Each structure stands twice: as C-alpha cells, then as structure tokens.
Amino acid sequence: MNVPAPQLSEQIDAIFAAWGMSEPAREACVRLMIAADLRGIDSHGVMMLPLYDELRRDGRLKMDPNVKVVRESPVTALVDGDMSLGHYPADTAMKLAIRKARGSGLAAVAVRNSNHFGAAGVYAMQAASAGLIGIAMTNVWNLAIVPTRAAQAMFGTNPIAFAAPAGEQPPFCLDMATSTVAIGKIKLAILRGKPLPRGWAHGPDGRITDDADAALAARLLTPIGGTPELSSHKGYGLAAMVEILCAMLPGAWYAPTRERRHPGEKRYNVGHFFLAMDPHAFRAEGEFEDDLDDMIGALRSATRLDPAQPVLVHGDPERAEMERRGREGVPLPDALAAKIRSIAADCGAPALI
C-alpha cells in the first residue's frame, strides 16, 4: 500500500503522543522519520517504529527528555540527549552547528546520551539547505560490522553523511553505512520476502549468505570492501573513525565495553557528531557553488558504460524518489502496516493507515 506522507506523519504523531512523548521531541522525530521515507531510505523511517516501541517498553527511551547544551565554545558544543529518541537531540545539534557556522565559518557539535537517530543524510542536508557543507554521523549500540580478520562484530553500521550546496544543481549528498549494507536493508528484505544480494553478510556459520533471516540472526555484516582482498580494511577504518568521533569525543559508549564499564546501566548512550562549514569562509560568494555545478555536470556527462544507464551523482536517486513519493505516497509492506496498526492499538492511538 502507498500512504500519503501527511497521513503517515499523522499516524506516527498519534502513536508518539499516546506514548507520552513531548511535543518538541515528537515534532522533530516525525519530521525526520518522514524525511527518510520520502528520500527512499525505507530502512530508517517508519520501519523503525517497532524497534522504538521495543526501546520504550524496555525503559531505554525518555518521552519527555531535557535535551540541553552542557559544554560550549564559539565553534563547538556538546549536547546531552537525556535518553531521547535520537532525532530530537540530533536535530538540536545540527541546527546549533549551522547557527555557529554562519557566524564563525565552521562549527562542530557532538551529542551523547542519545538513541537511534534515523537517516544521517537528513541532517547533512539541513546544512546544505542552509547553504553550508554538512557532515553527520552516529555510532550504534547493536554490533554488526566484523573487522578485517576478526570473527565477531565490533562496530555498529556507523553511518556517515556528507552534503554540499551547489548553485544551479541540487545539493550533492552522500549517505552511507560503513558496512556493505545497513542492517535495516536486511530487515526490509525479510519484510518483502526477498533474498539478499551475495556478499552483504555472513550467516551464523561465518559463510556469506543470501538468507536474510540467517543474516539478521547472525548480525555479521562485512565492512565496505567486503573481504581483505577487496580492501575491507578501508570500511573497517571508517567505522572506527565514526566510533571515535561519536563515542570517545562526546563521552558516549562503545558497545563492546558497555557491560564491563557500565554494569547494570539500562541506557545505551548513543553518540552523534555533526560538522557545518560555510564555503564562503574559503571562497568568494558563488565560487564554490559554481565549481560544484561544473563538477556535477561533468560527472553526469561522463561517457556511459551502458547507453541506457545514466551516470548519477550522489543525491540523485533520493531526489527522484522524493518527487515520486510526494506524488504517489510512501510504500508500506503489508506486514509493516499491520505492525503499525498493532502498535497503535496497544497504546490506544487511532489507526490512521
């Protein structure tokens, strides 16, 4: 089924309200979840609602959090998320980075004590929409990435997003997990009853599998590169970099040491990192944007390997999906729609889809 974005927003908001979520947190969470769905990032939008319900029931989410800045300088800040669902403190942090970068040319804001924040790209795009370069990343409490030469997962999928404003062209936007694929894509394959492409993940026996259920049970994803022969150390290194900026820098937690260092703690203490840069701190007005326009145009006009397949630039698929879903609505698998109705019934919210 396809659901218009406003209707889906109303459904999510009704469920969050029934959970007792405060209005500021609700507004940010609904807006950014729908932004992910409209961009075609199905694995990080409304599909996450069952997990959020589980976190709430386990006492790992606060519904009325006191999100606040706890350290600050003219170009930096540290935000405490107070166990909020991650969209709210992440939105607060990126908006603060944008405001500081407009005044100083560059700003970095980190977040601690947060939770899952959805799609990293929606935050990087906030900066690009404001005429700034934006970077967003997060660590993850659920281990999934197996380091090169290791036999166990030691990082979450640790995504990175980068967006930059062009002039006549739409913004450039790279949004990627540091695993070969995000764990949500495996969940989506299960919902759709489809096999995995070979090379995404290992099964419980350590061998590459196309069985989505087996891959989700094992949670042993390859880093970008997949195998040592294909330079998996690069994806492994990127995952470690994200962990350093999102856990060690703000004082969030590295999942493998959580039980040992914080015994008995219920919260996950997820961390995020955001950077905003003003191109005009480096170049005269319009020069950066004109050069990026030229680069994007050159990439799109590159000689095609297959004449029927255009050369795309990062952000093109998401923009096309936004246009289509804006017209046709957000596609929901039947199993997910049924689960959302069940969640609504359990908390006394109206079923609106």
C-alpha positions, -999 to +999 in steps of 0.1 A: +000+000+000+011+036-006+003+061+021+005+099+016+032+115+037+009+137+057-013+107+066+018+087+076+030+117+097-003+119+114-002+082+123+033+084+138+025+115+157-006+099+172+014+069+184+041+091+199+015+113+216-001+082+231+033+072+244+035+105+262+063+120+240+067+157+245+057+180+216+092+193+207+106+157+206+075+145+187+078+172+160+115+165+153+111+127+153+081+127+130+095+152+106+128+134+102+114+099+100+091+110+072+121+128+055+139+095+054+109+077+040+104+103+013+140+101+003+136+063-002+156+054+029+129+029+040+152+012+064+155+043+086+120+058+085+087+044+098+101+009+095+120+017+128+088+022+147+086-014+161+122-010+174+114+023+190+084+007+207+106-021+220+131+005+234+103+024+250+089-008+267+124-017+279+128+017+296+156+028+273+138+059+260+126+090+278+093+105+265+099+140+280+136+145+277+156+175+288+178+179+258+204+206+266+239+220+258+263+210+285+296+224+271+300+252+245+325+275+228+320+298+198+326+270+174+318+238+194+291+224+216+282+192+234+245+183+236+231+158+262+202+139+247+188+127+281+178+093+266+156+109+240+149+092+207+179+104+187+161+126+161+154+153+187+189+159+201+204+153+166+181+180+151+190+203+180+228+197+174+228+202+137+207+234+139+232+247+165+261+238+142+245+256+114+239+287+135+275+287+148+290+281+113+271+311+099+288+333+124+323+317+126+327+298+093+329+264+108+313+245+138+313+210+153+286+198+177+286+163+193+258+145+212+259+120+240+232+100+258+211+096+228+195+068+208+189+058+171+186+090+151+173+077+117+190+085+084+222+105+087+216+122+053+186+142+065+209+161+089+237+167+064+210+180+040+198+205+067+232+222+063+232+221+025+197+236+025+212+265+046+240+270+020+266+252+042+286+220+039+273+194+064+286+162+078+266+139+101+275+105+117+265+083+146+277+052+164+253+023+170+247+001+201+238-030+181+271-046+169+271-056+132+304-049+114+331-076+116+366-060+114+390-073+088+405-106+101+381-108+130+353-134+136+330-112+157+312-079+152+329-050+169+310-019+155+275-009+145+269+001+110+282+036+119+269+057+090+284+088+075+266+115+055+281+145+036+261+171+018+272+203-001+252+231-017+256+237-054+244+267-074+221+257-103+224+220-095+207+203-065+229+196-035+255+167-035+245+142-008+265+111+001+247+090+028+263+056+036+268+030+062+304+018+068+291-017+064+285-031+029+248-025+037+227-012+066+211-037+089+177-021+081+181-033+045+183-068+057+151-062+078+134-048+048+144-078+027+127-100+054+095-079+052+095-081+015+103-118+014+134-114-008+169-129-007+200-108+000+225-100-027+256-121-023+283-105-002+262-084+021+265-105+052+277-137+069+254-163+084+258-180+118+284-204+103+306-175+092+299-180+055+284-155+031+247-160+029+217-147+009+193-158+036+180-125+052+167-143+083+200-160+089+219-128+083+198-108+107+202-136+134+240-136+130+244-097+126+278-103+110+280-077+082+310-071+061+327-037+062+328-017+030+351-037+007+337-070+019+369-091+020+406-083+027+413-089-010+388-061-018+402-037+008+378-043+037+403-026+059+390+007+044+355+002+056+368-011+089+388+021+093+359+043+085+337+025+111+365+031+137+367+068+128+330+072+133+332+055+167+360+078+178+341+110+168+307+098+181+316+078+213+351+088+226+348+125+217+314+133+234+316+106+261+290+082+246+296+045+250+315+019+228+291-010+227+317-039+232+328-024+266+294-012+278+287-041+301+322-041+317+325-003+321+288+004+330+274-026+347+236-025+354+230+006+332+199+003+311+205+032+287+226+027+255+242+062+255+245+065+217+266+094+203+264+116+172+288+141+155+279+170+133+300+195+113+289+225+094+312+246+072+305+279+053+320+277+018+322+315+018+348+313+046+371+299+020+358+312-013+342+344-026+304+343-029+292+318-055+327+304-065+323+271-046+288+266-058+298+273-094+327+249-093+305+222-077+279+228-105+307+222-130+318+190-113+283+176-111+277+185-148+309+168-158+301+136-139+266+134-154+281+139-189+308+112-185+308+085-212+283+059-202+293+022-200+257+013-209+239+040-230+206+031-213+221+038-178+228+074-169+258+083-147+243+095-114+256+119-087+251+112-050+217+125-041+201+119-075+182+087-065+169+102-033+157+134-051+139+113-077+123+092-050+112+123-032+094+136-063+077+102-069+067+096-033+055+131-029+030+123-057+022+087-050+028+083-013+052+062+008+051+025+000+045+003+031+048-035+031+016-052+043+035-067+073+048-033+084+013-016+080-002-044+102+025-039+128+019-002+129-018-008+134-010-032+162+013-007+179-014+020+177-040-004+192-016-014+221-011+023+231-047+035+225-038+056+194-061+057+164-052+036+134-049+060+106-035+039+078 
